[in-house]
């Protein structure tokens, strides 16, 4: 679908993952899949390994990509900041 100078996937960001790694509500490692270009804010076709980073950093990164001025999500670790190298 054409959308100006790009396509709908170029302007969209879809995030798939689980906040908790299991249904037992334990903090476990879990993969997140992100698809779309987020209006050019993300580079496509790459694999990033942020093993051991808090999920909140991913959520902060996504919020900042959308133009929100925030440095934390939730209250587990205040001012966690974004993930490095995501954008």
Biopython code that builds the backbone (N, CA, C, O; Angstrom):
import numpy as np
from Bio.PDB.StructureBuilder import StructureBuilder

atoms = [
    (1, "UNK", "N", (0.845, -1.169, 0.000)),
    (1, "UNK", "CA", (0.000, 0.000, 0.000)),
    (1, "UNK", "C", (0.895, 1.237, 0.000)),
    (1, "UNK", "O", (1.755, 1.384, 0.868)),
    (2, "UNK", "N", (0.701, 2.095, -0.937)),
    (2, "UNK", "CA", (1.491, 3.307, -1.047)),
    (2, "UNK", "C", (1.045, 4.310, 0.004)),
    (2, "UNK", "O", (-0.146, 4.470, 0.271)),
    (3, "UNK", "N", (2.018, 4.977, 0.591)),
    (3, "UNK", "CA", (1.729, 5.977, 1.611)),
    (3, "UNK", "C", (2.731, 7.113, 1.466)),
    (3, "UNK", "O", (3.740, 7.152, 2.170)),
    (4, "UNK", "N", (2.455, 8.028, 0.562)),
    (4, "UNK", "CA", (3.388, 9.119, 0.316)),
    (4, "UNK", "C", (4.639, 8.617, -0.378)),
    (4, "UNK", "O", (4.562, 8.024, -1.453)),
    (5, "UNK", "N", (5.783, 8.850, 0.229)),
    (5, "UNK", "CA", (7.062, 8.431, -0.349)),
    (5, "UNK", "C", (7.425, 6.989, -0.018)),
    (5, "UNK", "O", (8.435, 6.490, -0.514)),
    (6, "UNK", "N", (6.637, 6.306, 0.803)),
    (6, "UNK", "CA", (6.970, 4.939, 1.194)),
    (6, "UNK", "C", (5.751, 4.051, 1.177)),
    (6, "UNK", "O", (4.804, 4.272, 0.423)),
    (7, "UNK", "N", (5.792, 3.044, 2.022)),
    (7, "UNK", "CA", (4.684, 2.096, 2.137)),
    (7, "UNK", "C", (4.229, 2.048, 3.583)),
    (7, "UNK", "O", (4.887, 2.593, 4.469)),
    (8, "UNK", "N", (3.110, 1.401, 3.817)),
    (8, "UNK", "CA", (2.588, 1.270, 5.169)),
    (8, "UNK", "C", (3.607, 0.608, 6.107)),
    (8, "UNK", "O", (3.798, 1.101, 7.219)),
    (9, "UNK", "N", (4.274, -0.496, 5.703)),
    (9, "UNK", "CA", (5.289, -1.075, 6.589)),
    (9, "UNK", "C", (6.456, -0.126, 6.887)),
    (9, "UNK", "O", (7.072, -0.227, 7.948)),
    (10, "UNK", "N", (6.763, 0.784, 5.973)),
    (10, "UNK", "CA", (7.824, 1.752, 6.231)),
    (10, "UNK", "C", (7.466, 2.672, 7.399)),
    (10, "UNK", "O", (8.343, 3.101, 8.148)),
    (11, "UNK", "N", (6.186, 2.968, 7.549)),
    (11, "UNK", "CA", (5.734, 3.910, 8.567)),
    (11, "UNK", "C", (5.219, 3.243, 9.835)),
    (11, "UNK", "O", (4.817, 3.930, 10.774)),
    (12, "UNK", "N", (5.226, 1.918, 9.874)),
    (12, "UNK", "CA", (4.629, 1.168, 10.981)),
    (12, "UNK", "C", (5.705, 0.513, 11.833)),
    (12, "UNK", "O", (6.797, 0.218, 11.346)),
    (13, "UNK", "N", (5.396, 0.287, 13.098)),
    (13, "UNK", "CA", (6.243, -0.525, 13.960)),
    (13, "UNK", "C", (5.351, -1.520, 14.684)),
    (13, "UNK", "O", (4.439, -1.132, 15.414)),
    (14, "UNK", "N", (5.615, -2.804, 14.480)),
    (14, "UNK", "CA", (4.889, -3.880, 15.152)),
    (14, "UNK", "C", (5.877, -4.579, 16.077)),
    (14, "UNK", "O", (6.958, -4.984, 15.649)),
    (15, "UNK", "N", (5.506, -4.718, 17.336)),
    (15, "UNK", "CA", (6.371, -5.361, 18.325)),
    (15, "UNK", "C", (5.643, -6.591, 18.849)),
    (15, "UNK", "O", (4.494, -6.504, 19.283)),
    (16, "UNK", "N", (6.317, -7.739, 18.806)),
    (16, "UNK", "CA", (5.742, -8.990, 19.293)),
    (16, "UNK", "C", (6.682, -9.552, 20.349)),
    (16, "UNK", "O", (7.883, -9.684, 20.108)),
    (17, "UNK", "N", (6.145, -9.882, 21.508)),
    (17, "UNK", "CA", (6.944, -10.455, 22.583)),
    (17, "UNK", "C", (6.109, -10.592, 23.837)),
    (17, "UNK", "O", (4.925, -10.256, 23.846)),
    (18, "UNK", "N", (6.718, -11.077, 24.875)),
    (18, "UNK", "CA", (6.052, -11.213, 26.159)),
    (18, "UNK", "C", (6.849, -10.448, 27.196)),
    (18, "UNK", "O", (8.079, -10.499, 27.199)),
    (19, "UNK", "N", (6.173, -9.756, 28.056)),
    (19, "UNK", "CA", (6.871, -9.003, 29.104)),
    (19, "UNK", "C", (7.525, -9.945, 30.099)),
    (19, "UNK", "O", (8.615, -9.662, 30.596)),
    (20, "UNK", "N", (6.871, -11.061, 30.396)),
    (20, "UNK", "CA", (7.430, -12.070, 31.286)),
    (20, "UNK", "C", (7.744, -13.307, 30.454)),
    (20, "UNK", "O", (7.004, -13.641, 29.529)),
    (21, "UNK", "N", (8.829, -13.980, 30.777)),
    (21, "UNK", "CA", (9.293, -15.099, 29.971)),
    (21, "UNK", "C", (8.445, -16.347, 30.044)),
    (21, "UNK", "O", (8.536, -17.208, 29.169)),
    (22, "UNK", "N", (7.620, -16.461, 31.071)),
    (22, "UNK", "CA", (6.791, -17.658, 31.197)),
    (22, "UNK", "C", (5.462, -17.287, 31.831)),
    (22, "UNK", "O", (5.271, -16.160, 32.288)),
    (23, "UNK", "N", (4.549, -18.242, 31.855)),
    (23, "UNK", "CA", (3.263, -17.989, 32.496)),
    (23, "UNK", "C", (3.359, -18.081, 34.013)),
    (23, "UNK", "O", (2.375, -17.839, 34.712)),
    (24, "UNK", "N", (4.536, -18.429, 34.528)),
    (24, "UNK", "CA", (4.751, -18.495, 35.976)),
    (24, "UNK", "C", (5.133, -17.122, 36.544)),
    (24, "UNK", "O", (5.435, -17.012, 37.732)),
    (25, "UNK", "N", (5.122, -16.089, 35.720)),
    (25, "UNK", "CA", (5.431, -14.717, 36.128)),
    (25, "UNK", "C", (6.837, -14.576, 36.708)),
    (25, "UNK", "O", (7.060, -13.849, 37.676)),
    (26, "UNK", "N", (7.766, -15.282, 36.097)),
    (26, "UNK", "CA", (9.174, -15.145, 36.471)),
    (26, "UNK", "C", (9.846, -14.222, 35.471)),
    (26, "UNK", "O", (9.447, -14.163, 34.308)),
    (27, "UNK", "N", (10.838, -13.521, 35.909)),
    (27, "UNK", "CA", (11.612, -12.658, 35.021)),
    (27, "UNK", "C", (12.620, -13.535, 34.279)),
    (27, "UNK", "O", (13.692, -13.834, 34.805)),
    (28, "UNK", "N", (12.277, -13.942, 33.069)),
    (28, "UNK", "CA", (13.126, -14.805, 32.261)),
    (28, "UNK", "C", (13.443, -14.121, 30.944)),
    (28, "UNK", "O", (12.761, -13.182, 30.532)),
    (29, "UNK", "N", (14.489, -14.605, 30.293)),
    (29, "UNK", "CA", (14.846, -14.087, 28.972)),
    (29, "UNK", "C", (13.725, -14.384, 27.987)),
    (29, "UNK", "O", (13.136, -15.465, 28.004)),
    (30, "UNK", "N", (13.441, -13.420, 27.138)),
    (30, "UNK", "CA", (12.385, -13.600, 26.155)),
    (30, "UNK", "C", (12.729, -12.775, 24.915)),
    (30, "UNK", "O", (13.149, -11.624, 25.030)),
    (31, "UNK", "N", (12.552, -13.360, 23.738)),
    (31, "UNK", "CA", (12.840, -12.582, 22.520)),
    (31, "UNK", "C", (11.698, -11.636, 22.176)),
    (31, "UNK", "O", (10.534, -11.917, 22.459)),
    (32, "UNK", "N", (12.044, -10.528, 21.570)),
    (32, "UNK", "CA", (11.071, -9.592, 21.007)),
    (32, "UNK", "C", (11.365, -9.487, 19.522)),
    (32, "UNK", "O", (12.526, -9.449, 19.116)),
    (33, "UNK", "N", (10.331, -9.442, 18.721)),
    (33, "UNK", "CA", (10.471, -9.271, 17.281)),
    (33, "UNK", "C", (9.847, -7.932, 16.926)),
    (33, "UNK", "O", (8.715, -7.635, 17.307)),
    (34, "UNK", "N", (10.603, -7.132, 16.192)),
    (34, "UNK", "CA", (10.105, -5.831, 15.758)),
    (34, "UNK", "C", (10.118, -5.811, 14.242)),
    (34, "UNK", "O", (11.108, -6.184, 13.613)),
    (35, "UNK", "N", (9.014, -5.373, 13.661)),
    (35, "UNK", "CA", (8.905, -5.308, 12.207)),
    (35, "UNK", "C", (8.389, -3.939, 11.807)),
    (35, "UNK", "O", (7.513, -3.373, 12.462)),
    (36, "UNK", "N", (8.938, -3.417, 10.731)),
    (36, "UNK", "CA", (8.522, -2.117, 10.230)),
    (36, "UNK", "C", (9.638, -1.103, 10.383)),
    (36, "UNK", "O", (10.607, -1.325, 11.109)),
    (37, "UNK", "N", (9.491, -0.006, 9.700)),
    (37, "UNK", "CA", (10.550, 1.006, 9.689)),
    (37, "UNK", "C", (10.357, 2.148, 10.657)),
    (37, "UNK", "O", (11.274, 2.945, 10.853)),
    (38, "UNK", "N", (9.175, 2.253, 11.279)),
    (38, "UNK", "CA", (8.898, 3.326, 12.244)),
    (38, "UNK", "C", (9.237, 4.700, 11.662)),
    (38, "UNK", "O", (9.891, 5.523, 12.302)),
    (39, "UNK", "N", (8.772, 4.921, 10.425)),
    (39, "UNK", "CA", (9.010, 6.187, 9.710)),
    (39, "UNK", "C", (10.494, 6.503, 9.556)),
    (39, "UNK", "O", (10.921, 7.650, 9.684)),
    (40, "UNK", "N", (11.253, 5.473, 9.285)),
    (40, "UNK", "CA", (12.684, 5.646, 9.049)),
    (40, "UNK", "C", (13.538, 5.684, 10.306)),
    (40, "UNK", "O", (14.751, 5.874, 10.219)),
    (41, "UNK", "N", (12.931, 5.506, 11.469)),
    (41, "UNK", "CA", (13.677, 5.565, 12.726)),
    (41, "UNK", "C", (14.474, 4.296, 12.996)),
    (41, "UNK", "O", (15.414, 4.313, 13.791)),
    (42, "UNK", "N", (14.109, 3.192, 12.339)),
    (42, "UNK", "CA", (14.801, 1.922, 12.556)),
    (42, "UNK", "C", (15.417, 1.409, 11.265)),
    (42, "UNK", "O", (14.854, 1.562, 10.182)),
    (43, "UNK", "N", (16.577, 0.800, 11.405)),
    (43, "UNK", "CA", (17.202, 0.121, 10.269)),
    (43, "UNK", "C", (16.603, -1.277, 10.178)),
    (43, "UNK", "O", (16.391, -1.940, 11.194)),
    (44, "UNK", "N", (16.335, -1.713, 8.964)),
    (44, "UNK", "CA", (15.687, -3.006, 8.751)),
    (44, "UNK", "C", (16.695, -4.145, 8.610)),
    (44, "UNK", "O", (17.895, -3.925, 8.445)),
    (45, "UNK", "N", (16.173, -5.358, 8.679)),
    (45, "UNK", "CA", (16.918, -6.591, 8.396)),
    (45, "UNK", "C", (18.182, -6.758, 9.236)),
    (45, "UNK", "O", (19.280, -6.908, 8.700)),
    (46, "UNK", "N", (18.018, -6.731, 10.532)),
    (46, "UNK", "CA", (19.170, -6.974, 11.400)),
    (46, "UNK", "C", (18.729, -7.670, 12.669)),
    (46, "UNK", "O", (17.557, -7.624, 13.043)),
    (47, "UNK", "N", (19.674, -8.310, 13.324)),
    (47, "UNK", "CA", (19.442, -9.004, 14.580)),
    (47, "UNK", "C", (20.253, -8.284, 15.650)),
    (47, "UNK", "O", (21.456, -8.078, 15.492)),
    (48, "UNK", "N", (19.594, -7.906, 16.732)),
    (48, "UNK", "CA", (20.282, -7.244, 17.838)),
    (48, "UNK", "C", (20.199, -8.117, 19.074)),
    (48, "UNK", "O", (19.138, -8.659, 19.386)),
    (49, "UNK", "N", (21.296, -8.255, 19.770)),
    (49, "UNK", "CA", (21.335, -9.051, 20.989)),
    (49, "UNK", "C", (21.501, -8.108, 22.174)),
    (49, "UNK", "O", (22.583, -7.569, 22.405)),
    (50, "UNK", "N", (20.428, -7.919, 22.912)),
    (50, "UNK", "CA", (20.453, -7.087, 24.115)),
    (50, "UNK", "C", (20.161, -7.968, 25.326)),
    (50, "UNK", "O", (19.428, -7.573, 26.233)),
    (51, "UNK", "N", (20.739, -9.158, 25.329)),
    (51, "UNK", "CA", (20.522, -10.120, 26.399)),
    (51, "UNK", "C", (20.930, -9.507, 27.741)),
    (51, "UNK", "O", (22.011, -8.933, 27.875)),
    (52, "UNK", "N", (20.065, -9.638, 28.705)),
    (52, "UNK", "CA", (20.343, -9.132, 30.043)),
    (52, "UNK", "C", (19.836, -7.722, 30.286)),
    (52, "UNK", "O", (19.857, -7.246, 31.421)),
    (53, "UNK", "N", (19.379, -7.046, 29.239)),
    (53, "UNK", "CA", (18.831, -5.694, 29.401)),
    (53, "UNK", "C", (17.380, -5.786, 29.873)),
    (53, "UNK", "O", (16.672, -6.736, 29.539)),
    (54, "UNK", "N", (16.950, -4.809, 30.637)),
    (54, "UNK", "CA", (15.560, -4.767, 31.095)),
    (54, "UNK", "C", (14.618, -4.495, 29.932)),
    (54, "UNK", "O", (14.950, -3.735, 29.022)),
    (55, "UNK", "N", (13.447, -5.115, 29.964)),
    (55, "UNK", "CA", (12.433, -4.875, 28.932)),
    (55, "UNK", "C", (12.026, -3.412, 28.910)),
    (55, "UNK", "O", (11.645, -2.885, 27.865)),
    (56, "UNK", "N", (12.104, -2.757, 30.060)),
    (56, "UNK", "CA", (11.716, -1.340, 30.138)),
    (56, "UNK", "C", (12.546, -0.492, 29.176)),
    (56, "UNK", "O", (12.047, 0.499, 28.642)),
    (57, "UNK", "N", (13.799, -0.865, 28.950)),
    (57, "UNK", "CA", (14.641, -0.104, 28.027)),
    (57, "UNK", "C", (14.091, -0.180, 26.603)),
    (57, "UNK", "O", (14.133, 0.808, 25.870)),
    (58, "UNK", "N", (13.580, -1.332, 26.212)),
    (58, "UNK", "CA", (12.954, -1.456, 24.894)),
    (58, "UNK", "C", (11.719, -0.569, 24.820)),
    (58, "UNK", "O", (11.506, 0.121, 23.823)),
    (59, "UNK", "N", (10.902, -0.585, 25.878)),
    (59, "UNK", "CA", (9.694, 0.230, 25.887)),
    (59, "UNK", "C", (10.031, 1.721, 25.867)),
    (59, "UNK", "O", (9.332, 2.500, 25.218)),
    (60, "UNK", "N", (11.084, 2.124, 26.564)),
    (60, "UNK", "CA", (11.533, 3.523, 26.521)),
    (60, "UNK", "C", (11.983, 3.875, 25.106)),
    (60, "UNK", "O", (11.661, 4.949, 24.600)),
    (61, "UNK", "N", (12.722, 2.978, 24.470)),
    (61, "UNK", "CA", (13.187, 3.213, 23.102)),
    (61, "UNK", "C", (12.017, 3.410, 22.152)),
    (61, "UNK", "O", (12.037, 4.315, 21.317)),
    (62, "UNK", "N", (10.997, 2.566, 22.274)),
    (62, "UNK", "CA", (9.821, 2.672, 21.414)),
    (62, "UNK", "C", (9.090, 3.992, 21.681)),
    (62, "UNK", "O", (8.668, 4.668, 20.742)),
    (63, "UNK", "N", (8.940, 4.355, 22.944)),
    (63, "UNK", "CA", (8.283, 5.620, 23.280)),
    (63, "UNK", "C", (9.043, 6.800, 22.686)),
    (63, "UNK", "O", (8.432, 7.734, 22.167)),
    (64, "UNK", "N", (10.373, 6.762, 22.758)),
    (64, "UNK", "CA", (11.174, 7.849, 22.196)),
    (64, "UNK", "C", (11.083, 7.885, 20.678)),
    (64, "UNK", "O", (11.105, 8.964, 20.086)),
    (65, "UNK", "N", (10.979, 6.712, 20.029)),
    (65, "UNK", "CA", (10.785, 6.676, 18.578)),
    (65, "UNK", "C", (9.481, 7.359, 18.178)),
    (65, "UNK", "O", (9.377, 7.932, 17.093)),
    (66, "UNK", "N", (8.486, 7.292, 19.065)),
    (66, "UNK", "CA", (7.190, 7.918, 18.791)),
    (66, "UNK", "C", (7.176, 9.398, 19.169)),
    (66, "UNK", "O", (6.154, 10.070, 19.030)),
    (67, "UNK", "N", (8.306, 9.898, 19.642)),
    (67, "UNK", "CA", (8.396, 11.320, 19.969)),
    (67, "UNK", "C", (8.074, 11.670, 21.407)),
    (67, "UNK", "O", (7.993, 12.851, 21.745)),
    (68, "UNK", "N", (7.889, 10.684, 22.259)),
    (68, "UNK", "CA", (7.608, 10.959, 23.669)),
    (68, "UNK", "C", (8.910, 11.252, 24.404)),
    (68, "UNK", "O", (9.914, 10.569, 24.202)),
    (69, "UNK", "N", (8.886, 12.252, 25.240)),
    (69, "UNK", "CA", (10.074, 12.612, 26.020)),
    (69, "UNK", "C", (10.011, 11.908, 27.367)),
    (69, "UNK", "O", (9.514, 12.459, 28.349)),
    (70, "UNK", "N", (10.520, 10.690, 27.399)),
    (70, "UNK", "CA", (10.537, 9.901, 28.626)),
    (70, "UNK", "C", (11.847, 9.141, 28.708)),
    (70, "UNK", "O", (12.468, 8.841, 27.688)),
    (71, "UNK", "N", (12.260, 8.835, 29.914)),
    (71, "UNK", "CA", (13.482, 8.076, 30.117)),
    (71, "UNK", "C", (13.239, 6.842, 30.991)),
    (71, "UNK", "O", (14.178, 6.147, 31.379)),
    (72, "UNK", "N", (11.947, 6.580, 31.297)),
    (72, "UNK", "CA", (11.632, 5.387, 32.069)),
    (72, "UNK", "C", (10.198, 4.952, 31.796)),
    (72, "UNK", "O", (9.348, 5.752, 31.402)),
    (73, "UNK", "N", (9.952, 3.665, 32.016)),
    (73, "UNK", "CA", (8.622, 3.081, 31.907)),
    (73, "UNK", "C", (8.457, 2.195, 33.127)),
    (73, "UNK", "O", (9.324, 1.370, 33.412)),
    (74, "UNK", "N", (7.362, 2.351, 33.849)),
    (74, "UNK", "CA", (7.163, 1.563, 35.061)),
    (74, "UNK", "C", (7.991, 2.119, 36.198)),
    (74, "UNK", "O", (8.539, 3.217, 36.099)),
    (75, "UNK", "N", (8.082, 1.366, 37.273)),
    (75, "UNK", "CA", (8.835, 1.855, 38.425)),
    (75, "UNK", "C", (9.870, 0.873, 38.942)),
    (75, "UNK", "O", (10.377, 1.042, 40.051)),
    (76, "UNK", "N", (10.197, -0.151, 38.161)),
    (76, "UNK", "CA", (11.202, -1.117, 38.617)),
    (76, "UNK", "C", (12.580, -0.476, 38.702)),
    (76, "UNK", "O", (13.270, -0.611, 39.712)),
    (77, "UNK", "N", (12.978, 0.216, 37.650)),
    (77, "UNK", "CA", (14.241, 0.954, 37.641)),
    (77, "UNK", "C", (13.967, 2.318, 37.026)),
    (77, "UNK", "O", (13.771, 2.421, 35.815)),
    (78, "UNK", "N", (13.952, 3.340, 37.825)),
    (78, "UNK", "CA", (13.682, 4.678, 37.322)),
    (78, "UNK", "C", (14.830, 5.143, 36.433)),
    (78, "UNK", "O", (15.996, 4.838, 36.684)),
    (79, "UNK", "N", (14.476, 5.881, 35.397)),
    (79, "UNK", "CA", (15.442, 6.441, 34.444)),
    (79, "UNK", "C", (16.356, 5.367, 33.846)),
    (79, "UNK", "O", (17.574, 5.535, 33.782)),
    (80, "UNK", "N", (15.744, 4.263, 33.411)),
    (80, "UNK", "CA", (16.520, 3.184, 32.804)),
    (80, "UNK", "C", (17.133, 3.603, 31.479)),
    (80, "UNK", "O", (18.188, 3.101, 31.091)),
    (81, "UNK", "N", (16.467, 4.534, 30.777)),
    (81, "UNK", "CA", (16.962, 4.984, 29.486)),
    (81, "UNK", "C", (16.630, 3.993, 28.392)),
    (81, "UNK", "O", (16.061, 2.934, 28.659)),
    (82, "UNK", "N", (16.988, 4.334, 27.141)),
    (82, "UNK", "CA", (16.701, 3.457, 26.000)),
    (82, "UNK", "C", (17.791, 2.411, 25.800)),
    (82, "UNK", "O", (18.824, 2.436, 26.468)),
    (83, "UNK", "N", (17.548, 1.501, 24.879)),
    (83, "UNK", "CA", (18.562, 0.536, 24.462)),
    (83, "UNK", "C", (19.563, 1.241, 23.553)),
    (83, "UNK", "O", (19.172, 2.058, 22.719)),
    (84, "UNK", "N", (20.806, 0.944, 23.701)),
    (84, "UNK", "CA", (21.812, 1.527, 22.818)),
    (84, "UNK", "C", (21.808, 0.786, 21.473)),
    (84, "UNK", "O", (21.666, -0.436, 21.434)),
    (85, "UNK", "N", (21.963, 1.521, 20.393)),
    (85, "UNK", "CA", (22.086, 0.917, 19.081)),
    (85, "UNK", "C", (20.790, 0.473, 18.435)),
    (85, "UNK", "O", (20.820, -0.151, 17.374)),
    (86, "UNK", "N", (19.645, 0.778, 19.045)),
    (86, "UNK", "CA", (18.389, 0.329, 18.456)),
    (86, "UNK", "C", (18.018, 1.169, 17.234)),
    (86, "UNK", "O", (17.681, 0.625, 16.183)),
    (87, "UNK", "N", (18.078, 2.461, 17.370)),
    (87, "UNK", "CA", (17.682, 3.345, 16.258)),
    (87, "UNK", "C", (18.797, 3.485, 15.245)),
    (87, "UNK", "O", (18.640, 4.189, 14.248)),
]
sb = StructureBuilder()
sb.init_structure("model")
sb.init_model(0)
sb.init_chain("A")
sb.init_seg("    ")
for serial, (resi, resn, name, xyz) in enumerate(atoms, 1):
    if name == "N":
        sb.init_residue(resn, " ", resi, " ")
    sb.init_atom(name, np.array(xyz, "f"), 0.0, 1.0, " ", f" {name:<3s}", serial, name[0])
structure = sb.get_structure()
